[in-house]
Amino acid sequence: MSYKIDINDGTATFIINRPEMRNAINQSVMDGLETFLSKVEVDDSIAYTVITGEGDRAFCSGGDLSEFHGLQTADQAYPMLSKMAGLLYRLSVLPVPVIALVNGTAVGGGCEIASACDYRLVSSKAKAGFIKGTLAITSGWGGASQLFTKMNNHSAALKLLSESKVHTAEQLQSIGWATGVYDGNAQDALENFISDMRKIHPSVHKAYKKLAITNWKQTGLKERMLEEAAQCAKLWESDAHHTAVDNFLKKK
């Protein structure tokens, strides 16, 4: 199974289970995320949601190029891009706190997934970056729209996106992308984070999240994420993108 779903003691966890592919996203994982979201959206007993990757090497390395490189035109790419953008919008507006447990490398779409969450707990050994520019495309799952909405530092967000570089956990914390940086065991760090949150009744977290969601809806976040997907789709069909992907796959 390319993903795991665990719901226990009020915490719902989605685990990308493709460690041999650095937890890259394929259609199966997307379908699993949709199933997961549908469960969380209707289960009032869930107080917290966690997204993470299997193993300790990668949180998520983005889209699986070996599967998605077959998409050649904008019309072919947009359904995949818009589907994932829609899923990440649903993730971001879940009525409970959403925590990205970034237990390893997060690049490209992996950063977009983490950016859709409310909190990002990042391993001190992990590196992350919006590297889509190196493939001659922009973020396509709504990650840029999430950044511009949630980060209070416009220039830092724009620089993070446009430079397409990989950064250390400490660097990401300094600009406000990483909520916290941890050493040691990921689950211990998560339990410590949630234990602090559990000191406050879940209804309080849900009430504040509702206010945040109302604000995001007023900014047209969903529509902007879908427009971002459409913009990426236009770049996707360019010769520059296909050449960059071919060169990347040859190096692997």
DRENDO-876358 format. One record per atom (N, C-alpha, C, O): residue in three letters; x, y, z. Coordinates in steps of 0.001 Angstrom, whole numbers, plus 500000, padded with zeros to 6 digits. Last residue first. Example, Ala and Ser with C-alpha at 12.3 -4.5 7.8 and 13.67 -1.06 7.14 Angstrom:
BEGIN
ser512850497750507080;ser513670498940507140;ser512900500030507870;ser513409501138508039;ala513190494310507800;ala512300495500507800;ala513200496700507800;ala514236496681508465;
This chain:
BEGIN
lys519436510256487582;lys519025509398488686;lys519636507991488550;lys519397507129489396;lys520043511614485293;lys521016511682486383;lys520687510713487505;lys521562510376488302;lys517826511300483731;lys519067510658483268;lys520106510607484380;lys520939509702484429;leu515992512903485048;leu515809511453485088;leu517060510706484640;leu517328509603485115;phe517015515450484377;phe516938515007485781;phe516837513500485867;phe517525512879486677;asn516683515522481628;asn518033515601482185;asn518065515120483631;asn519017514468484058;asp513882515415481505;asp514697514362480866;asp516106514331481452;asp516654513265481734;val513285517826482792;val512901516552483410;val513702515404482817;val514152514517483544;ala514299519667480936;ala514812519655482309;ala514488518334483003;ala515325517787483721;thr512715519100478702;thr514162518903478633;thr514759518803480033;thr515619517960480289;his510228519860479666;his510454518456479292;his511947518146479186;his512386517052479541;his510650522638480092;his510297521727481184;his510630520287480834;his511249519579481628;ala511244523583477540;ala512201523793478633;ala511929522834479789;ala512856522289480388;asp508971523103476054;asp510173522310475770;asp511178522414476916;asp511878521450477224;ser505950523135478029;ser507060523797477335;ser508220522833477095;ser508416521875477843;glu503911522156479527;glu504018521655478153;glu505186522267477376;glu505387521953476203;trp504144523516481952;trp504421522081481903;trp504653521589480474;trp505486520714480239;leu503166526041481713;leu504620525872481670;leu505005524409481488;leu506062524100480938;lys500466525423481957;lys500942526095480743;lys502450525926480591;lys502953525697479491;ala500387524339484526;ala500074523484483385;ala500576524094482080;ala501053523380481199;cys500843526563486128;cys501867525527486047;cys501647524644484822;cys502605524247484158;gln498394527841485756;gln499628528502485336;gln500750527491485177;gln501517527546484215;ala496674525993486934;ala496539526286485503;ala497793526954484953;ala498210526677483828;ala497524526140489584;ala497633524868488867;ala497561525100487359;ala498300524478486595;glu496795528773490097;glu498213528394490173;glu498460527090489418;glu499456526944488710;glu494079528492489997;glu494723529323488982;glu496220529030488938;glu496832529039487871;leu493746526983492295;leu493424526380491009;leu494021527180489850;leu494421526605488838;met494514528872494197;met495266527622494084;met495001526940492746;met495914526385492134;arg492531530787493838;arg493919531139493521;arg494786529887493394;arg495698529849492568;glu490300529406494761;glu490351529836493361;glu491780530175492949;glu492189529878491826;lys491015529099497468;lys490770527941496610;lys490906528311495140;lys491556527602494371;leu491248531801498409;leu492394530890498385;leu492179529719497432;leu493079529383496662;gly489836534202498658;gly489711533400497437;gly490809532386497289;gly491266532122496177;thr489825535519501001;thr490904535876500079;thr490817535104498764;thr491625535320497861;gln487795534290502337;gln487565535657501879;gln488655536121500912;gln488426537015500098;lys489011531921503052;lys487954531890502035;lys487697533280501471;lys487416533437500283;trp490711532834505065;trp491276532296503821;trp490245532278502707;trp490558532581501555;asn488841533589507047;asn489739534583506453;asn490293534100505119;asn490341534860504152;thr487723531115507648;thr486869532203507159;thr487701533265506457;thr487316533776505406;ile489993529817508656;ile489375529346507411;ile488485530426506805;ile488490530629505591;ala490385531234511037;ala491405531249509993;ala490808530855508646;ala491086531484507625;leu488071530562512428;leu488336531959512095;leu489352532070510967;leu489206532890510061;lys488491527808512704;lys487326528284511948;lys487515529739511530;lys487163530115510412;lys490659527781514398;lys490835527308513030;lys489682527789512151;lys489884528136510988;tyr489450528662516747;tyr490451529518516100;tyr490681529088514653;tyr490876529932513779;ala487787526416517179;ala487203527752517029;ala488180528704516339;ala487789529464515453;lys489600524319517476;lys488660524293516352;lys488054525677516105;lys487833526064514958;his490877525079519835;his491658524969518599;his490734525028517381;his491034525692516389;val488637524875521534;val489319526164521371;val490130526159520073;val490078527117519302;ser487984522219521505;ser487012523171520970;ser487635524541520737;ser487211525280519848;pro490061520883522868;pro490018520871521394;pro489051521883520795;pro489277522361519684;his491464522766525570;his490360521954525062;his490300522038523536;his490463523117522965;ile494939522513526158;ile493817523388525809;ile492719522531525193;ile493008521657524376;lys496690520553526343;lys496410521258527593;lys495240522221527415;lys494635522679528385;arg497243519714523821;arg496167519031524539;arg495849519662525890;arg494838519330526508;met499505521083523096;met498222521524522556;met497060520919523331;met496011521547523477;asp501422519558524423;asp501251520965524783;asp499894521485524310;asp499220522229525022;ser501093517199523014;ser500810517205524450;ser500642518631524954;ser499806518886525821;ile501972517856520459;ile500537517660520676;ile500192517686522158;ile499112518146522529;phe504739518014520977;phe504007519148520405;phe502520519024520685;phe501881519989521104;asn505317515463521928;asn505586516621522772;asn504793517833522299;asn504245518584523105;glu504636513949519701;glu503894513763520945;glu504098514935521889;glu503165515355522574;leu506594514877517895;leu505172515091517633;leu504359514977518920;leu503497515812519194;ala508919513963519108;ala508741515397518881;ala507269515732518654;ala506763516736519154;asp508446511215519006;asp508604511873520309;asp508375513372520175;asp507719513984521018;gln508433510833516261;gln507199510609517018;gln507268511240518402;gln506266511741518912;ala511115511404515585;ala510021512222515067;ala508755512065515885;ala508075513050516173;asn513911511514517748;asn512797510749517213;asn511627511641516807;asn511199512512517564;gly516350514108517174;gly515939512809517680;gly514720512243516984;gly514512512458515790;asp515293517531517258;asp516343516528517162;asp515772515201517644;asp514823515173518428;tyr513271519912515472;tyr513496518920516519;tyr514707518048516206;tyr515084517860515050;val511896523091515081;val512915522150514624;val513211521193515767;val513384521622516908;gly508785524628514141;gly509762524198515121;gly510718523210514501;gly510391522560513508;thr507679525715511852;thr507155526108513161;thr508160525789514258;thr508361526575515183;ala509195526946509007;ala509193525849509979;ala508691526377511317;ala509210527360511846;trp508857529569508048;trp508192528443507393;trp508109527248508326;trp507062526608508424;gly510251531701509181;gly508887531458509606;gly508169530320508920;gly506983530109509171;ile512876532102508785;ile511970532913507957;ile510513532623508252;ile509626533225507646;ser514012530310510575;ser514331531733510717;ser513424532626509892;ser513213533786510246;gln513230527832509656;gln512624528342510890;gln512850529850511011;gln511981530577511491;leu514865527599507467;leu513417527647507251;leu512686528134508494;leu511640528775508393;gln517345527433508698;gln517059528547507800;gln515555528707507597;gln515042529826507562;glu517008525011510065;glu517219526244510819;glu516930527473509964;glu516342528442510443;ala516820523175507968;ala515687523362508872;ala515803524683509629;ala514812525389509810;thr518231524545504920;thr518291523767506155;thr517057524053507005;thr516349525037506791;his516985524407501526;his517398525116502728;his517445524168503925;his516786523128503939;val517386524574498013;val517117523736499180;val517727524412500409;val518843524928500351;lys515867526928495702;lys516985526320496405;lys516502525432497552;lys515358525533497996;ser514365528712494089;ser514322527262493850;ser515512526533494479;ser516092525634493869;glu513900531395494002;glu515296530963493944;glu515427529457493759;glu516471528971493325;ser511110531625494214;ser511754531951492943;ser513213531512492859;ser513719531278491761;leu510365530794496877;leu509796530203495665;leu510700530400494449;leu511013529443493741;leu511887532363498582;leu511848530920498783;leu511366530217497518;leu511895529173497137;lys511190534897497673;lys512565534430497507;lys512638532906497620;lys513349532246496862;leu508535535004498514;leu508847535117497086;leu510252534585496799;leu510471533903495798;ala508896534824501298;ala508107533817500583;ala508454533821499098;ala508645532764498496;ala510368537120501817;ala510952535811502139;ala510225534705501390;ala510849533762500904;ser508569539094501032;ser509830538969500308;ser510489537624500579;ser511101537043499683;his506425538683502893;his506239538527501447;his507561538293500726;his507662537388499897;asn505771537343505701;asn506986537918505132;asn506958537697503618;asn507407536663503122;asn503800535914506793;asn503692537365506927;asn504888538096506331;asn505002539317506442;met502295533193505198;met503538533796505680;met503399535308505706;met502930535909504740;lys499732532640504111;lys500033532299505504;lys501315532911506054;lys501417533129507261;thr499516533493501460;thr498401533694502371;thr498831533585503830;thr498361534338504683;phe501849532750500244;phe501513534169500232;phe500355534484501177;phe500225535616501643;leu501658529924500658;leu502723530729501261;leu502333532197501353;leu502467532817502409;gln499411529227499119;gln499425528958500559;gln500472529831501247;gln500204530412502299;ser500327529946496609;ser499165530648497160;ser499073530440498667;ser498706531353499407;ala502358528065496359;ala502691529485496385;ala501546530294496981;ala501771531217497764;gly500906525606496339;gly501839525929497409;gly502201527403497503;gly502337527938498603;gly499250524570494408;gly498729525645495259;gly499671526095496348;gly499284526890497205;trp500553522804492843;trp499537522257493742;trp499018523308494723;trp498420522971495745;gly502647523802491407;gly501401523535490689;gly500284523003491537;gly499182522766491041;ser505328526105491179;ser504543525202492019;ser503183525022491352;ser502629525971490798;thr506472526323487734;thr506180526875489053;thr505560525782489920;thr505302524674489451;ile509211525021485768;ile507791525195486069;ile507673525882487431;ile508649526002488172;ala511845524251485285;ala511216525230484383;ala509704525291484541;ala508986525576483582;leu513037522863487227;leu512413522072486172;leu511603522949485219;leu510782522453484447;thr513770524724489011;thr514862524011488339;thr514345523115487228;thr515115522657486383;gly511354525483490113;gly511966526343489116;gly513104525677488367;gly513378526020487218;lys510814523665492133;lys510162523480490836;lys510796524323489732;lys510783523937488563;ile511731523648494720;ile512730523550493644;ile512114523429492250;ile512820523124491289;phe511411524744497596;phe510497524818496450;phe511356524831495182;phe511666525893494643;gly512864522609500106;gly512906523720499174;gly511877523597498060;gly511521522497497637;ala514717521279502901;ala513482521470502136;ala513620522647501196;ala514393523571501448;lys516193518800504964;lys516312519980504133;lys515059520073503272;lys514427519065502959;ala516715517471508277;ala515970517583507022;ala516331518868506279;ala516716519872506877;lys517803517414510746;lys518582516805509677;lys517934516979508300;lys518545516665507279;ser515902518395512399;ser517109519212512231;ser517990518684511103;ser518824519414510567;ser512605518047511142;ser513804517427511683;ser515013518315511416;ser515135518911510346;val509952520222511834;val510970519816510870;val512173519216511591;val512696519805512537;leu506623520789511808;leu507693520343512697;leu508749519678511828;leu508471518682511161;arg504469523138510924;arg505488522320510286;arg506591522029511302;arg507395522904511622;tyr500926523759510917;tyr502216523716511605;tyr503171522805510842;tyr502756521838510203;asp498900523656509066;asp498961524789509986;asp500325524908510653;asp500812526007510919;cys499603522800505590;cys499336522481506994;cys499443523742507855;cys499999524756507432;ala500477523523503164;ala499026523483503334;ala498637523215504776;ala497476523381505150;ser503165523130503321;ser502674524510503409;ser501170524576503567;ser500639525575504052;ala503401520396502863;ala503691520917504197;ala503131522327504379;ala502674522679505467;ile502764520382500123;ile501944519650501081;ile502146520212502486;ile501183520471503206;glu504879521906499145;glu503506522382498959;glu502566521685499930;glu501674522316500497;cys507051520326499703;cys506928521610500398;cys505518522172500269;cys505022522837501179;gly506461518292497902;gly506530517986499326;gly506421519240500172;gly505784519235501226;gly506730519463495409;gly505392519232495923;gly505361518846497386;gly504347519046498055;gly509930520420496292;gly508860520557495306;gly507497520422495926;gly507139521159496845;val510886518412499147;val511192519277498014;val510004519325497068;val509179518412497034;ala512047517407502104;ala510792517847501489;ala511143518803500369;ala511648519896500623;thr513690514876503949;thr513708515828502841;thr512303516136502320;thr511486515237502124;gly512010514210507062;gly513110514044506119;gly512978515078505021;gly512231516047505157;asn509821514761508559;asn510807513857509141;asn512014513600508243;asn512928512864508614;val507698516882509259;val508673516834508165;val509895516067508684;val510860516653509176;leu504628516684509855;leu505795516155510542;leu506855515888509483;leu506902514812508887;ala502315519112509792;ala503235518410508905;ala504433517982509737;ala505166518821510262;ile499145519195511187;ile500576519250511487;ile501353518466510436;ile501081517286510213;val496285521041511642;val496942520096510743;val498454520281510877;val498974521383510703;pro493536521457513851;pro494930521751513515;pro495541520646512672;pro495345519462512945;val490327521113512121;val491224520867513256;val492647521269512873;val492941521408511686;pro488775521206509843;pro488354522002511009;pro489208521819512249;pro488857522313513320;leu490656521758506857;leu490117520820507832;leu489818521585509121;leu490542522522509457;val491823523399505001;val490609523886505658;val489935522816506517;val488764522956506867;ser494020522013503987;ser494255523258504715;ser493022523737505478;ser493156524412506499;leu492812519871502666;leu493682519622503815;leu493822520881504656;leu493751520830505884;arg491547521239500606;arg490736520534501599;arg491554520228502851;arg491043520318503967;tyr493863522061499261;tyr492944523067499815;tyr492066522417500886;tyr491869522992501956;leu494840519603498533;leu495598520380499508;leu494775521539500052;leu494976521955501193;leu492883518845496680;leu493085518040497885;leu493837518840498950;leu493509518762500133;gly493255520812494713;gly491982520708495419;gly492106519920496707;gly491503520281497718;ala495832520156493908;ala495581521475494493;ala494272521466495283;ala494186522031496373;met495326517651492806;met496148517744494008;met495981519098494684;met495988519177495912;lys493685518430490652;lys493205517468491641;lys494001517584492926;lys493428517612494015;ser495345520134489223;ser494163520701489883;ser493583519741490915;ser493051520175491937;leu497281518284488300;leu497661519431489110;leu496469519984489888;leu496581520269491081;met495720516462486795;met496526515998487940;met496842517154488867;met496694517034490083;pro494535518228484868;pro493711517398485758;pro494476516885486979;pro493934516876488084;tyr496889519462483593;tyr496001520202484494;tyr495122519318485375;tyr494968519632486555;ala498229517758481799;ala498784517994483132;ala497783518611484097;ala497817518319485293;gln496753517771479439;gln497012516498480113;gln497461516713481559;gln497108515931482442;asp496735520445478767;asp495446519768478971;asp495626518426479677;asp494749517994480426;ala499465520874478416;ala498764521551479510;ala497442520850479813;ala497074520682480976;thr501123517721477619;thr500504519001477306;thr499839519608478535;thr499671518946479559;gln502222515363478753;gln503014516209477860;gln502438517604477659;gln503191518571477539;leu502757513026481079;leu501826514119480785;leu502590515169479988;leu503512515795480511;gly504847511449481737;gly504081511070480558;gly503039512102480178;gly502495512061479075;his505707512296484130;his506404512843482971;his505701512452481670;his505937513059480625;phe504422510961486180;phe503774512155485652;phe504476512746484432;phe503911513609483761;glu506108508760486760;glu504701508550486397;glu504116509761485686;glu503394509613484700;ser508554509808487269;ser508518508624486417;ser507093508304485983;ser506886507654484958;leu508003511814489084;leu508256512186487692;leu508206510989486763;leu507854511130485591;asp505829512130491497;asp506639511049490934;asp506827511311489438;asp505929511062488633;gly506022515237493249;gly505360514334492320;gly506328513315491747;gly507505513610491538;gly507899515241496351;gly507067515851495325;gly506398514820494436;gly506229513666494828;ser509163513849498314;ser510015514435497271;ser509199515029496126;ser509739515293495051;cys508541514002501727;cys507951513827500393;cys508826514546499380;cys509185515708499567;phe510310513206503778;phe508907513526504057;phe508121513310502770;phe507163512537502731;ala512911510830503833;ala512114511798503079;ala510726511962503674;ala510060510988504024;arg514255509281505743;arg515006509937504668;arg514213511054504013;arg514766512100503675;asp512911507774507556;asp513514509006508055;asp514334509740506988;asp515028510710507296;gly509632506236507067;gly511085506247507164;gly511611507568507690;gly510851508387508207;glu506921507873505409;glu507486506659505993;glu509013506749506006;glu509616507275505070;gly505861511202506262;gly506349510208505313;gly506945509029506044;gly507421509165507171;thr502776512892507277;thr504210512593507352;thr504577511559506296;thr503725511098505536;ile500363514824508862;ile500833514328507567;ile502328514071507682;ile503071514941508136;val497746514762511224;val499188514749510981;val499454514188509585;val498846513198509178;thr495286516474513096;thr495625515732511885;thr497122515879511626;thr497694516958511782;tyr493202516358516000;tyr494429516772515334;tyr494662515889514108;tyr494284514718514086;ala490740515402516784;ala491161516706517299;ala492376517256516577;ala492578518470516533;ile487937513528515945;ile489323513836515593;ile489653515264516032;ile488939516209515697;ser485275513267516360;ser486148512829517451;ser487617513160517187;ser488446513082518093;asp483878513903514097;asp484005514945515114;asp484919514555516265;asp485302515408517065;asp484409513183510927;asp484626512537512226;asp484895513602513291;asp486001514136513379;val484350514260508428;val483061513892509016;val483191513276510411;val482189512888511012;glu486964514790507624;glu485960515851507483;glu484652515532508204;glu483913516450508560;val488319512377507829;val488533513407508842;val487422514453508815;val486993514941509861;lys487417510986505514;lys487218510442506859;lys487291511546507910;lys486425511639508779;ser488255512618503447;ser486831512332503578;ser486500511761504950;ser485424512021505490;leu491014512470503786;leu490316513733504019;leu488825513515504227;leu488209514151505082;phe491445509753503038;phe491785510246504376;phe491010511517504705;phe490418511627505778;thr490725509762500337;thr490018508904501289;thr490216509399502709;thr489267509458503491;glu492685511535499390;glu491270511875499249;glu490417511055500218;glu489498511584500845;leu494971510066499904;leu494776511332500606;leu493317511763500532;leu492773512294501500;gly494569507967498090;gly494589507700499521;gly494367508955500334;gly493658508929501341;asp494809509312495674;asp493525508686495999;asp493435508387497501;asp492375508531498110;met497509510036495921;met496481511064495811;met495110510507496170;met494340511148496885;val498680507528495888;val498782508344497100;val497730509442497084;val497128509745498114;ser498020506786493241;ser497557505986494370;ser497601506778495673;ser496669506710496473;gln499391508629491669;gln497924508651491693;gln497371507875492883;gln496362508269493467;asn502155509679493777;asn501588509155492533;asn500071509149492660;asn499531509618493662;ile504773511411495304;ile503321511314495139;ile502974510734493776;ile503434511227492746;ala507516509879497006;ala506973510693495918;ala505485510406495759;ala505011509306496042;asn509147508763498999;asn507768509164499296;asn507206510146498268;asn506519511108498611;arg511404507787497795;arg511508509010498608;arg510142509638498833;arg509991510859498855;met510824505328496922;met510704506415495947;met510787507776496637;met510300508781496119;glu510949503818499149;glu511873503458498078;glu511870504499496959;glu512795504551496147;pro508815504778500680;pro510190505178501025;pro511202504866499936;pro512207505565499806;arg505979505331500518;arg506770504949499349;arg508238505300499610;arg508838506046498836;asn503630506215502073;asn504387504982502305;asn505073504488501030;asn504798503396500534;ile502655508870503894;ile503028508519502526;ile504008507358502624;ile505091507500503192;ile500204508757506282;ile501611508475506054;ile501816508108504585;ile501221507150504091;phe498116510601508269;phe498275510107506900;phe499763509969506644;phe500510510940506770;thr496338510339511273;thr497638510465510623;thr497603509850509234;thr497126508732509043;ala494439511856513732;ala494376511166512445;ala495670511424511695;ala496064512573511497;thr493779511566517120;thr494743512050516121;thr494651511199514860;thr494772509975514914;gly492146510425519007;gly491818511762518541;gly492766512346517518;gly492593513486517087;asp493253507837519310;asp493250508793520421;asp493060510231519945;asp493734511144520424;asn493840507357515899;asn494007506826517251;asn494032507962518270;asn494761508939518097;ile494082506317512742;ile493252507200513564;ile493229506617514967;ile492682505540515203;asp496087506157509947;asp495966505739511339;asp495140506777512092;asp495459507966512080;ile496840504993506811;ile495953505873507563;ile495822505316508971;ile495487504147509160;lys499400504955504374;lys498814504385505575;lys497937505435506231;lys498254506624506210;tyr500223504170500945;tyr499917505105502035;tyr499350504328503220;tyr498886503196503079;ser500584502188499140;ser501410503377498986;ser501150504430500056;ser501800505476500064;met500851498802500000;met500000500000500000;met500885501246500000;met501831501336500782;
